[in-house]
Amino acid sequence: MFNLTELQHDALLEIFNIGVGHAAAAMSGIVNEEVKMTVPTISFQNRAQAAELLGRGGNQRICGVSQHFEGAFKTEAILMFPEDKSLEIVRLMVGESVALDELTEMEQEAMSEIGNIILNSCVGTLANLFSQELEGSLPMYHIGTSEEILTASGSLADTVVLMLHIDFILEKHAIHGYVAFILDVTALQDLREQVDRYLAKVMGG
């Protein structure tokens, strides 16, 4: 399995925490109250491990929003929450007065907006700190098992999944989700090179 040095790992974790910090600020503006988001851990998994982590060993339905990015490296980025938690997030966004049937109709649009904010904040921070371009597609909404969500973007042969565990705290709610970056061997090498360049720059090398 692909591994980073401790220094590379810590740099990437710090970058993603900056990214979700920007996303939290944008989300706070939408819901008119403070939203906190942190990335306590990142890990590299194969597809089966990532699916098991997301599904917690079962067939739990997952709500996902994916975007394809190209530039400094190529990746499919997917924001994922358990289905019941995605409805909870949407309700927090639109208010308690909306009926459940209306809420379900709004879920796809609202989750796509949330996915767009979080994924672009993460990738945009990477691009800015790496001084590189990363262009993204429009967000796509998915619902299904973790295996179905991870394969919705196409073939995953010879790919590794970079998993970001996200803690999403709003009001008295604490919701745990994941962002997955699906990377092939070339993209992994490109990512490692970009992290090394970033470290050399910040350490004055």
N, CA, C and O of each residue as an XYZ file, in Angstrom:
820
protein
N       0.838     -1.196      0.000
C       0.000      0.000      0.000
C       0.877      1.253      0.000
O       1.971      1.260      0.565
N       0.385      2.296     -0.635
C       1.107      3.567     -0.740
C       1.247      4.210      0.638
O       0.289      4.255      1.410
N       2.440      4.704      0.938
C       2.669      5.370      2.220
C       3.421      6.672      2.014
O       4.193      6.816      1.065
N       3.186      7.621      2.915
C       3.926      8.869      2.952
C       4.859      8.851      4.159
O       4.635      8.101      5.109
N       5.900      9.675      4.122
C       6.704      9.863      5.323
C       5.852     10.621      6.344
O       4.816     11.190      5.999
N       6.293     10.622      7.586
C       5.541     11.335      8.636
C       5.409     12.820      8.293
O       4.355     13.420      8.507
N       6.471     13.401      7.764
C       6.455     14.822      7.398
C       5.467     15.074      6.260
O       4.691     16.028      6.320
N       5.487     14.233      5.227
C       4.546     14.373      4.116
C       3.096     14.209      4.591
O       2.214     14.970      4.195
N       2.868     13.208      5.442
C       1.538     12.945      5.982
C       1.026     14.157      6.759
O      -0.110     14.589      6.563
N       1.870     14.708      7.647
C       1.453     15.843      8.470
C       1.165     17.074      7.616
O       0.234     17.831      7.893
N       1.986     17.269      6.560
C       1.770     18.416      5.667
C       0.427     18.295      4.951
O      -0.324     19.266      4.856
N       0.129     17.092      4.447
C      -1.129     16.874      3.735
C      -2.322     17.034      4.680
O      -3.337     17.618      4.303
N      -2.203     16.523      5.897
C      -3.272     16.661      6.890
C      -3.521     18.138      7.208
O      -4.668     18.572      7.323
N      -2.444     18.897      7.349
C      -2.573     20.330      7.633
C      -3.258     21.051      6.470
O      -4.118     21.905      6.684
N      -2.875     20.704      5.247
C      -3.473     21.329      4.061
C      -4.978     21.053      4.005
O      -5.770     21.958      3.743
N      -5.366     19.798      4.252
C      -6.788     19.467      4.194
C      -7.571     20.146      5.321
O      -8.734     20.504      5.136
N      -6.950     20.322      6.472
C      -7.635     21.035      7.552
C      -7.832     22.509      7.211
O      -8.842     23.103      7.589
N      -6.881     23.099      6.503
C      -7.066     24.469      6.008
C      -8.248     24.488      5.030
O      -9.090     25.385      5.078
N      -8.299     23.488      4.142
C      -9.369     23.408      3.149
C     -10.746     23.297      3.771
O     -11.655     24.032      3.386
N     -10.921     22.379      4.739
C     -12.247     22.228      5.348
C     -12.574     23.424      6.240
O     -13.744     23.703      6.501
N     -11.531     24.138      6.713
C     -11.780     25.386      7.443
C     -12.443     26.414      6.540
O     -13.369     27.106      6.963
N     -11.973     26.522      5.287
C     -12.605     27.414      4.312
C     -14.045     26.963      4.021
O     -14.954     27.785      3.908
N     -14.230     25.642      3.902
C     -15.572     25.105      3.646
C     -16.513     25.418      4.803
O     -17.668     25.785      4.586
N     -16.021     25.275      6.032
C     -16.839     25.557      7.215
C     -17.271     27.021      7.238
O     -18.409     27.331      7.591
N     -16.363     27.917      6.862
C     -16.697     29.343      6.829
C     -17.804     29.615      5.803
O     -18.726     30.388      6.060
N     -17.697     28.969      4.640
C     -18.731     29.132      3.603
C     -20.061     28.561      4.068
O     -21.108     29.173      3.854
N     -20.031     27.380      4.711
C     -21.249     26.757      5.227
C     -21.879     27.608      6.327
O     -23.103     27.696      6.417
N     -21.051     28.235      7.162
C     -21.561     29.092      8.231
C     -22.387     30.235      7.651
O     -23.406     30.634      8.217
N     -21.929     30.758      6.508
C     -22.671     31.827      5.849
C     -24.027     31.366      5.335
O     -24.980     32.144      5.320
N     -24.122     30.108      4.915
C     -25.380     29.568      4.391
C     -26.401     29.362      5.510
O     -27.573     29.706      5.359
N     -25.954     28.805      6.621
C     -26.891     28.448      7.702
C     -26.979     29.523      8.787
O     -27.733     29.381      9.749
N     -26.201     30.600      8.624
C     -26.229     31.721      9.571
C     -25.872     31.318     10.998
O     -26.402     31.894     11.949
N     -25.011     30.368     11.159
C     -24.460     30.032     12.472
C     -23.131     29.318     12.262
O     -22.796     28.903     11.152
N     -22.388     29.188     13.345
C     -21.034     28.650     13.214
C     -21.044     27.164     12.855
O     -21.720     26.359     13.495
N     -20.295     26.829     11.839
C     -20.067     25.440     11.452
C     -18.579     25.150     11.658
O     -17.727     25.941     11.253
N     -18.278     24.039     12.277
C     -16.883     23.631     12.456
C     -16.635     22.340     11.693
O     -17.439     21.410     11.751
N     -15.532     22.289     10.985
C     -15.139     21.077     10.278
C     -13.658     20.825     10.502
O     -12.840     21.738     10.390
N     -13.321     19.594     10.817
C     -11.917     19.221     10.956
C     -11.685     17.883     10.270
O     -12.613     17.097     10.074
N     -10.431     17.638      9.908
C     -10.003     16.345      9.361
C      -9.041     15.741     10.376
O      -7.847     16.037     10.337
N      -9.543     14.886     11.299
C      -8.641     14.326     12.313
C      -7.665     13.292     11.765
O      -6.568     13.131     12.301
N      -8.054     12.587     10.699
C      -7.165     11.548     10.155
C      -7.273     11.468      8.637
O      -8.317     11.767      8.057
N      -6.178     11.058      8.006
C      -6.189     10.666      6.592
C      -5.501      9.310      6.498
O      -4.624      8.984      7.298
N      -5.915      8.530      5.507
C      -5.284      7.214      5.324
C      -5.399      6.803      3.868
O      -6.272      7.273      3.138
N      -4.503      5.919      3.462
C      -4.545      5.355      2.102
C      -5.082      3.936      2.194
O      -4.576      3.122      2.967
N      -6.121      3.638      1.395
C      -6.790      2.343      1.446
C      -6.949      1.812      0.018
O      -6.957      2.579     -0.944
N      -7.075      0.484     -0.102
C      -7.545     -0.021     -1.394
C      -9.071      0.103     -1.417
O      -9.680      0.440     -0.403
N      -9.687     -0.167     -2.568
C     -11.122      0.066     -2.703
C     -11.940     -0.764     -1.723
O     -12.903     -0.264     -1.142
N     -11.567     -2.024     -1.535
C     -12.324     -2.902     -0.632
C     -12.255     -2.392      0.808
O     -13.256     -2.398      1.524
N     -11.061     -1.950      1.228
C     -10.909     -1.413      2.584
C     -11.733     -0.133      2.761
O     -12.381      0.069      3.788
N     -11.691      0.726      1.731
C     -12.435      1.986      1.806
C     -13.940      1.727      1.878
O     -14.651      2.379      2.643
N     -14.422      0.768      1.075
C     -15.850      0.440      1.074
C     -16.282     -0.122      2.428
O     -17.363      0.194      2.926
N     -15.423     -0.958      3.016
C     -15.752     -1.541      4.322
C     -15.771     -0.463      5.413
O     -16.625     -0.477      6.298
N     -14.817      0.465      5.332
C     -14.770      1.560      6.298
C     -16.031      2.416      6.213
O     -16.599      2.796      7.236
N     -16.458      2.711      5.012
C     -17.639      3.542      4.802
C     -18.919      2.819      5.204
O     -19.801      3.396      5.840
N     -19.006      1.541      4.822
C     -20.212      0.776      5.088
C     -20.240      0.149      6.467
O     -21.218     -0.491      6.856
N     -19.140      0.343      7.212
C     -19.008     -0.237      8.553
C     -19.327     -1.726      8.552
O     -19.975     -2.250      9.458
N     -18.850     -2.388      7.501
C     -18.994     -3.837      7.426
C     -20.353     -4.316      6.982
O     -20.574     -5.524      6.895
N     -21.283     -3.405      6.694
C     -22.639     -3.814      6.281
C     -23.011     -3.194      4.951
O     -22.150     -2.760      4.187
N     -24.323     -3.159      4.682
C     -24.803     -2.588      3.425
C     -25.496     -1.250      3.656
O     -26.488     -0.930      3.001
N     -24.960     -0.476      4.593
C     -25.533      0.829      4.889
C     -25.546      1.702      3.640
O     -24.561      1.756      2.903
N     -26.667      2.386      3.403
C     -26.759      3.259      2.231
C     -26.020      4.561      2.493
O     -26.102      5.149      3.572
N     -25.298      4.987      1.466
C     -24.436      6.158      1.553
C     -24.921      7.201      0.551
O     -25.325      6.871     -0.564
N     -24.874      8.453      0.963
C     -25.139      9.569      0.051
C     -23.788     10.147     -0.354
O     -22.969     10.475      0.506
N     -23.552     10.272     -1.653
C     -22.258     10.757     -2.122
C     -22.388     11.858     -3.161
O     -23.356     11.896     -3.920
N     -21.410     12.753     -3.189
C     -21.313     13.792     -4.217
C     -19.897     13.722     -4.769
O     -18.928     13.837     -4.019
N     -19.777     13.535     -6.078
C     -18.444     13.367     -6.673
C     -18.145     14.468     -7.686
O     -19.047     15.021     -8.317
N     -16.860     14.769     -7.824
C     -16.367     15.675     -8.862
C     -15.037     15.137     -9.385
O     -14.236     14.579     -8.635
N     -14.824     15.313    -10.666
C     -13.568     14.897    -11.295
C     -12.662     16.117    -11.410
O     -13.104     17.182    -11.841
N     -11.408     15.967    -11.031
C     -10.442     17.068    -11.092
C      -9.233     16.656    -11.922
O      -8.777     15.515    -11.858
N      -8.722     17.611    -12.707
C      -7.506     17.390    -13.494
C      -6.619     18.609    -13.382
O      -7.099     19.723    -13.174
N      -5.316     18.393    -13.523
C      -4.352     19.487    -13.473
C      -3.047     18.982    -12.907
O      -2.375     18.155    -13.524
N      -2.675     19.485    -11.711
C      -1.423     19.052    -11.067
C      -1.417     17.546    -10.864
O      -0.366     16.909    -10.941
N      -2.580     16.982    -10.607
C      -2.777     15.538    -10.596
C      -4.241     15.271    -10.918
O      -5.080     16.166    -10.816
N      -4.541     14.046    -11.302
C      -5.900     13.677    -11.709
C      -6.554     12.852    -10.604
O      -5.945     11.916    -10.085
N      -7.787     13.191    -10.244
C      -8.459     12.447     -9.189
C      -9.976     12.566     -9.300
O     -10.506     13.537     -9.840
N     -10.643     11.573     -8.785
C     -12.089     11.633     -8.567
C     -12.265     11.858     -7.077
O     -11.819     11.042     -6.271
N     -12.916     12.964     -6.696
C     -13.133     13.286     -5.289
C     -14.594     13.034     -4.947
O     -15.486     13.449     -5.688
N     -14.846     12.357     -3.828
C     -16.224     12.005     -3.447
C     -16.432     12.345     -1.967
O     -15.709     11.860     -1.096
N     -17.436     13.189     -1.704
C     -17.871     13.454     -0.330
C     -18.967     12.457      0.015
O     -19.896     12.271     -0.770
N     -18.878     11.810      1.180
C     -19.843     10.761      1.530
C     -20.305     10.885      2.975
O     -19.506     11.098      3.887
N     -21.624     10.745      3.159
C     -22.241     10.668      4.478
C     -23.211      9.495      4.486
O     -23.739      9.137      3.433
N     -23.462      8.884      5.648
C     -24.570      7.925      5.739
C     -25.865      8.625      5.320
O     -26.042      9.812      5.591
N     -26.774      7.890      4.657
C     -27.982      8.505      4.097
C     -28.783      9.283      5.143
O     -29.259     10.382      4.862
N     -28.936      8.721      6.348
C     -29.731      9.414      7.363
C     -29.058     10.712      7.798
O     -29.739     11.680      8.137
N     -27.727     10.739      7.791
C     -27.012     11.948      8.193
C     -27.101     13.034      7.130
O     -27.085     14.220      7.457
N     -27.194     12.641      5.848
C     -27.304     13.642      4.787
C     -28.625     14.399      4.922
O     -28.671     15.612      4.718
N     -29.693     13.687      5.264
C     -30.981     14.356      5.491
C     -30.897     15.295      6.691
O     -31.497     16.370      6.692
N     -30.155     14.882      7.702
C     -29.985     15.713      8.893
C     -29.264     17.011      8.539
O     -29.634     18.083      9.019
N     -28.237     16.912      7.699
C     -27.495     18.096      7.269
C     -28.404     19.024      6.460
O     -28.390     20.240      6.651
N     -29.195     18.438      5.556
C     -30.100     19.249      4.730
C     -31.114     19.966      5.619
O     -31.404     21.144      5.410
N     -31.650     19.256      6.610
C     -32.618     19.896      7.513
C     -31.972     21.066      8.270
O     -32.602     22.107      8.458
N     -30.750     20.898      8.691
C     -30.048     21.982      9.374
C     -29.840     23.183      8.450
O     -29.835     24.329      8.899
N     -29.669     22.905      7.155
C     -29.470     23.980      6.184
C     -30.758     24.744      5.900
O     -30.751     25.971      5.802
N     -31.870     24.008      5.769
C     -33.111     24.647      5.294
C     -34.078     24.983      6.415
O     -35.052     25.701      6.191
N     -33.826     24.472      7.630
C     -34.693     24.799      8.759
C     -35.622     23.660      9.133
O     -35.874     22.754      8.339
N     -36.127     23.723     10.355
C     -36.956     22.651     10.913
C     -38.368     22.620     10.327
O     -39.056     21.605     10.439
N     -38.808     23.708      9.710
C     -40.218     23.806      9.300
C     -40.533     23.025      8.025
O     -41.705     22.836      7.701
N     -39.517     22.569      7.297
C     -39.747     21.879      6.023
C     -40.196     20.440      6.280
O     -39.583     19.724      7.073
N     -41.273     20.020      5.604
C     -41.807     18.658      5.759
C     -40.827     17.641      5.183
O     -40.024     17.963      4.307
N     -40.905     16.393      5.693
C     -39.953     15.354      5.293
C     -39.995     15.084      3.793
O     -38.947     14.914      3.170
N     -41.199     15.041      3.201
C     -41.278     14.756      1.755
C     -40.637     15.876      0.937
O     -39.985     15.611     -0.073
N     -40.820     17.124      1.367
C     -40.170     18.244      0.682
C     -38.660     18.183      0.896
O     -37.878     18.475     -0.009
N     -38.268     17.801      2.102
C     -36.850     17.704      2.441
C     -36.148     16.698      1.536
O     -35.045     16.955      1.054
N     -36.789     15.552      1.306
C     -36.223     14.507      0.450
C     -36.033     15.021     -0.969
O     -35.036     14.713     -1.623
N     -37.006     15.815     -1.445
C     -36.900     16.392     -2.794
C     -35.733     17.380     -2.884
O     -35.091     17.506     -3.926
N     -35.474     18.068     -1.787
C     -34.406     19.076     -1.780
C     -33.032     18.458     -1.544
O     -32.010     19.116     -1.742
N     -33.005     17.193     -1.122
C     -31.756     16.582     -0.667
C     -30.676     16.606     -1.746
O     -29.536     16.987     -1.481
N     -31.041     16.196     -2.968
C     -30.040     16.100     -4.032
C     -29.395     17.452     -4.312
O     -28.172     17.560     -4.402
N     -30.229     18.483     -4.448
C     -29.697     19.811     -4.752
C     -28.852     20.350     -3.594
O     -27.773     20.903     -3.803
N     -29.365     20.178     -2.365
C     -28.644     20.696     -1.198
C     -27.328     19.955     -0.987
O     -26.302     20.580     -0.720
N     -27.349     18.624     -1.104
C     -26.122     17.855     -0.913
C     -25.107     18.144     -2.018
O     -23.902     18.167     -1.763
N     -25.584     18.365     -3.236
C     -24.670     18.714     -4.335
C     -23.977     20.042     -4.043
O     -22.793     20.214     -4.333
N     -24.737     20.987     -3.460
C     -24.149     22.279     -3.103
C     -23.108     22.111     -1.994
O     -22.025     22.694     -2.056
N     -23.446     21.310     -0.978
C     -22.504     21.053      0.118
C     -21.245     20.367     -0.411
O     -20.126     20.737     -0.057
N     -21.450     19.346     -1.279
C     -20.318     18.645     -1.878
C     -19.436     19.579     -2.673
O     -18.210     19.510     -2.589
N     -20.059     20.454     -3.446
C     -19.319     21.409     -4.258
C     -18.456     22.316     -3.376
O     -17.300     22.587     -3.702
N     -19.024     22.782     -2.257
C     -18.299     23.665     -1.339
C     -17.115     22.925     -0.710
O     -15.987     23.418     -0.731
N     -17.375     21.746     -0.153
C     -16.329     21.032      0.587
C     -15.232     20.515     -0.344
O     -14.047     20.681     -0.056
N     -15.623     19.886     -1.464
C     -14.615     19.330     -2.372
C     -13.767     20.434     -2.999
O     -12.548     20.302     -3.105
N     -14.417     21.524     -3.416
C     -13.645     22.605     -4.030
C     -12.770     23.331     -3.016
O     -11.705     23.838     -3.369
N     -13.209     23.385     -1.752
C     -12.366     23.996     -0.718
C     -11.113     23.157     -0.494
O     -10.011     23.695     -0.387
N     -11.284     21.828     -0.422
C     -10.131     20.936     -0.233
C      -9.183     21.006     -1.420
O      -7.978     21.192     -1.252
N      -9.735     20.855     -2.625
C      -8.894     20.819     -3.823
C      -8.327     22.201     -4.121
O      -7.182     22.327     -4.553
N      -9.132     23.241     -3.890
C      -8.660     24.605     -4.133
C      -7.491     24.959     -3.228
O      -6.559     25.640     -3.655
N      -7.533     24.501     -1.981
C      -6.426     24.743     -1.049
C      -5.170     24.012     -1.510
O      -4.072     24.567     -1.470
N      -5.340     22.751     -1.953
C      -4.200     22.018     -2.515
C      -3.592     22.797     -3.677
O      -2.378     22.994     -3.733
N      -4.442     23.239     -4.604
C      -3.958     23.940     -5.792
C      -3.231     25.234     -5.411
O      -2.167     25.534     -5.953
N      -3.809     25.998     -4.477
C      -3.190     27.271     -4.077
C      -1.838     27.055     -3.407
O      -0.864     27.732     -3.736
N      -1.780     26.116     -2.472
C      -0.533     25.898     -1.740
C       0.532     25.229     -2.606
O       1.729     25.406     -2.376
N       0.089     24.457     -3.609
C       1.038     23.841     -4.543
C       1.375     24.774     -5.707
O       2.234     24.461     -6.532
N       0.681     25.941     -5.771
C       0.842     26.887     -6.900
C       0.599     26.193     -8.236
O       1.355     26.366     -9.192
N      -0.486     25.396     -8.278
C      -0.835     24.633     -9.466
C      -2.307     24.843     -9.811
O      -3.075     25.356     -8.998
N      -2.691     24.443    -11.017
C      -4.090     24.511    -11.443
C      -4.748     23.150    -11.260
O      -4.159     22.118    -11.583
N      -5.976     23.153    -10.739
C      -6.801     21.947    -10.684
C      -8.213     22.343    -11.102
O      -8.874     23.121    -10.414
N      -8.670     21.809    -12.223
C      -9.992     22.146    -12.753
C     -10.984     21.045    -12.420
O     -10.683     19.862    -12.583
N     -12.178     21.435    -11.951
C     -13.177     20.443    -11.539
C     -14.399     20.415    -12.427
O     -14.754     21.414    -13.053
N     -15.048     19.247    -12.476
C     -16.306     19.075    -13.202
C     -17.464     19.521    -12.315
O     -17.256     19.892    -11.160
N     -18.676     19.484    -12.849
C     -19.858     19.755    -12.037
C     -20.076     18.598    -11.059
O     -19.729     17.458    -11.370
N     -20.649     18.878     -9.873
C     -20.880     17.796     -8.909
C     -21.953     16.823     -9.378
O     -22.946     17.220     -9.987
N     -21.739     15.547     -9.087
C     -22.703     14.486     -9.408
C     -23.184     13.856     -8.104
O     -22.378     13.561     -7.222
N     -24.493     13.651     -7.982
C     -25.093     13.100     -6.757
C     -25.293     11.599     -6.916
O     -25.762     11.136     -7.956
N     -24.937     10.841     -5.883
C     -25.095      9.375     -5.907
C     -25.715      8.916     -4.594
O     -25.534      9.547     -3.553
N     -26.441      7.820     -4.659
C     -26.909      7.179     -3.427
C     -26.864      5.672     -3.631
O     -27.263      5.173     -4.683
N     -26.381      4.948     -2.631
C     -26.253      3.494     -2.758
C     -25.338      2.965     -1.670
O     -25.071      3.654     -0.685
N     -24.858      1.747     -1.844
C     -23.903      1.192     -0.892
C     -22.542      1.856     -1.103
O     -22.313      2.502     -2.126
N     -21.649      1.695     -0.140
C     -20.316      2.281     -0.263
C     -19.590      1.750     -1.496
O     -18.878      2.497     -2.168
N     -19.765      0.478     -1.792
C     -19.138     -0.122     -2.978
C     -19.657      0.534     -4.251
O     -18.885      0.839     -5.160
N     -20.977      0.750     -4.311
C     -21.581      1.374     -5.494
C     -21.106      2.814     -5.667
O     -20.829      3.252     -6.783
N     -21.012      3.547     -4.560
C     -20.568      4.940     -4.635
C     -19.122      5.018     -5.131
O     -18.791      5.856     -5.970
N     -18.269      4.141     -4.610
C     -16.853      4.186     -4.979
C     -16.598      3.728     -6.412
O     -15.577      4.084     -7.001
N     -17.508      2.948     -6.976
C     -17.318      2.490     -8.361
C     -18.123      3.311     -9.361
O     -18.025      3.084    -10.567
N     -18.919      4.263     -8.876
C     -19.772      5.050     -9.777
C     -18.956      5.877    -10.767
O     -19.440      6.224    -11.844
N     -17.709      6.190    -10.392
C     -16.875      7.038    -11.246
C     -16.164      6.255    -12.346
O     -15.429      6.835    -13.144
N     -16.378      4.945    -12.392
C     -15.759      4.152    -13.446
C     -14.753      3.152    -12.901
O     -14.779      2.810    -11.719
N     -13.875      2.691    -13.764
C     -12.913      1.654    -13.389
C     -11.954      2.144    -12.306
O     -11.445      3.264    -12.363
N     -11.723      1.286    -11.329
C     -10.786      1.623    -10.261
C      -9.597      0.663    -10.239
O      -8.960      0.467     -9.205
N      -9.313      0.073    -11.390
C      -8.170     -0.829    -11.458
C      -6.891     -0.052    -11.153
O      -6.689      1.057    -11.649
N      -6.029     -0.655    -10.324
C      -4.741     -0.050     -9.971
C      -4.886      1.349     -9.376
O      -4.100      2.245     -9.683
N      -5.891      1.530     -8.527
C      -6.061      2.817     -7.870
C      -5.995      2.646     -6.358
O      -6.227      1.565     -5.818
N      -5.673      3.746     -5.700
C      -5.642      3.821     -4.243
C      -6.621      4.914     -3.825
O      -6.775      5.921     -4.516
N      -7.279      4.705     -2.688
C      -8.239      5.691     -2.197
C      -7.629      6.424     -1.008
O      -7.325      5.815      0.018
N      -7.453      7.739     -1.151
C      -7.012      8.585     -0.040
C      -8.262      9.011      0.726
O      -9.083      9.771      0.212
N      -8.402      8.517      1.959
C      -9.599      8.756      2.754
C      -9.368      9.866      3.778
O      -8.433      9.797      4.575
N     -10.222     10.885      3.752
C     -10.215     11.931      4.765
C     -11.434     11.724      5.654
O     -12.566     11.739      5.169
N     -11.216     11.535      6.929
C     -12.313     11.464      7.894
C     -12.657     12.903      8.276
O     -11.788     13.645      8.735
N     -13.925     13.305      8.090
C     -14.324     14.683      8.381
C     -15.299     14.706      9.550
O     -16.305     13.998      9.541
N     -14.998     15.521     10.554
C     -15.940     15.803     11.643
C     -16.650     17.113     11.310
O     -16.011     18.147     11.118
N     -17.963     17.054     11.244
C     -18.811     18.160     10.806
C     -19.695     18.528     12.001
O     -20.604     17.776     12.353
N     -19.433     19.679     12.625
C     -20.156     20.044     13.854
C     -20.968     21.317     13.611
O     -20.423     22.360     13.250
N     -22.277     21.209     13.816
C     -23.187     22.323     13.630
C     -24.233     22.264     14.731
O     -24.855     21.225     14.951
N     -24.423     23.379     15.418
C     -25.328     23.418     16.571
C     -24.923     22.313     17.556
O     -23.770     22.245     17.980
N     -25.869     21.463     17.909
C     -25.565     20.380     18.843
C     -25.363     19.064     18.102
O     -25.357     17.996     18.714
N     -25.200     19.141     16.796
C     -25.053     17.941     15.977
C     -23.581     17.707     15.649
O     -22.862     18.637     15.283
N     -23.148     16.483     15.781
C     -21.803     16.083     15.350
C     -21.974     14.965     14.328
O     -22.431     13.874     14.666
N     -21.611     15.236     13.094
C     -21.829     14.302     11.991
C     -20.466     13.919     11.413
O     -19.627     14.782     11.155
N     -20.259     12.627     11.214
C     -18.979     12.155     10.687
C     -19.165     11.719      9.230
O     -20.072     10.950      8.911
N     -18.310     12.212      8.375
C     -18.360     11.839      6.972
C     -16.959     11.579      6.449
O     -15.984     11.602      7.201
N     -16.874     11.334      5.163
C     -15.576     11.060      4.533
C     -15.480     11.775      3.189
O     -16.477     11.959      2.491
N     -14.271     12.169      2.849
C     -13.949     12.547      1.480
C     -12.957     11.524      0.961
O     -11.938     11.264      1.602
N     -13.246     10.941     -0.194
C     -12.341      9.981     -0.822
C     -11.749     10.598     -2.084
O     -12.474     11.137     -2.920
N     -10.447     10.516     -2.213
C      -9.763     10.903     -3.451
C      -9.256      9.619     -4.101
O      -8.396      8.934     -3.547
N      -9.786      9.300     -5.266
C      -9.380      8.090     -5.978
C      -8.222      8.452     -6.909
O      -8.364      9.283     -7.806
N      -7.082      7.815     -6.678
C      -5.840      8.183     -7.356
C      -5.185      6.953     -7.970
O      -5.076      5.910     -7.325
N      -4.747      7.084     -9.230
C      -3.980      5.985     -9.813
C      -2.500      6.187     -9.472
O      -2.134      7.153     -8.802
N      -1.664      5.270     -9.940
C      -0.244      5.296     -9.570
C       0.413      6.607     -9.976
O       1.183      7.180     -9.205
N       0.116      7.082    -11.173
C       0.705      8.343    -11.655
C       0.264      9.508    -10.783
O       1.074     10.359    -10.417
N      -1.040      9.545    -10.446
C      -1.567     10.634     -9.617
C      -0.954     10.612     -8.220
O      -0.682     11.664     -7.641
N      -0.738      9.414     -7.680
C      -0.101      9.291     -6.364
C       1.319      9.861     -6.388
O       1.727     10.576     -5.473
N       2.062      9.535     -7.444
C       3.421     10.057     -7.573
C       3.398     11.570     -7.727
O       4.216     12.275     -7.135
N       2.447     12.071     -8.534
C       2.312     13.518     -8.724
C       1.989     14.205     -7.398
O       2.548     15.256     -7.085
N       1.081     13.604     -6.619
C       0.705     14.178     -5.328
C       1.907     14.232     -4.390
O       2.136     15.243     -3.726
N       2.673     13.143     -4.335
C       3.840     13.103     -3.449
C       4.856     14.171     -3.873
O       5.441     14.840     -3.022
N       5.064     14.330     -5.174
C       6.003     15.341     -5.659
C       5.547     16.746     -5.272
O       6.357     17.584     -4.874
N       4.230     16.997     -5.393
C       3.701     18.314     -5.033
C       3.873     18.586     -3.538
O       4.208     19.703     -3.143
N       3.644     17.560     -2.704
C       3.830     17.713     -1.255
C       5.291     18.021     -0.951
O       5.580     18.880     -0.118
N       6.223     17.324     -1.620
C       7.655     17.561     -1.399
C       8.045     18.983     -1.802
O       8.832     19.632     -1.112
N       7.492     19.470     -2.924
C       7.793     20.837     -3.357
C       7.254     21.849     -2.347
O       7.914     22.835     -2.021
N       6.043     21.582     -1.863
C       5.435     22.453     -0.851
C       6.290     22.491      0.408
O       6.535     23.562      0.963
N       6.747     21.318      0.865
C       7.579     21.242      2.080
C       8.908     21.982      1.876
O       9.379     22.686      2.770
N       9.499     21.816      0.700
C      10.760     22.498      0.419
C      10.570     24.013      0.468
O      11.435     24.742      0.953
N       9.433     24.476     -0.039
C       9.146     25.914     -0.070
C       8.941     26.455      1.356
O       9.522     27.477      1.720
N       8.115     25.770      2.159
C       7.815     26.293      3.497
C       8.999     26.131      4.452
O       9.107     26.855      5.442
N       9.891     25.175      4.151
C      11.055     24.978      5.014
C      12.284     25.723      4.488
O      13.381     25.611      5.034
N      12.068     26.491      3.405
C      13.149     27.308      2.883
C      14.170     26.548      2.074
O      15.301     26.999      1.892
N      13.747     25.350      1.573
C      14.683     24.535      0.820
C      14.728     24.911     -0.646
O      15.476     24.308     -1.415
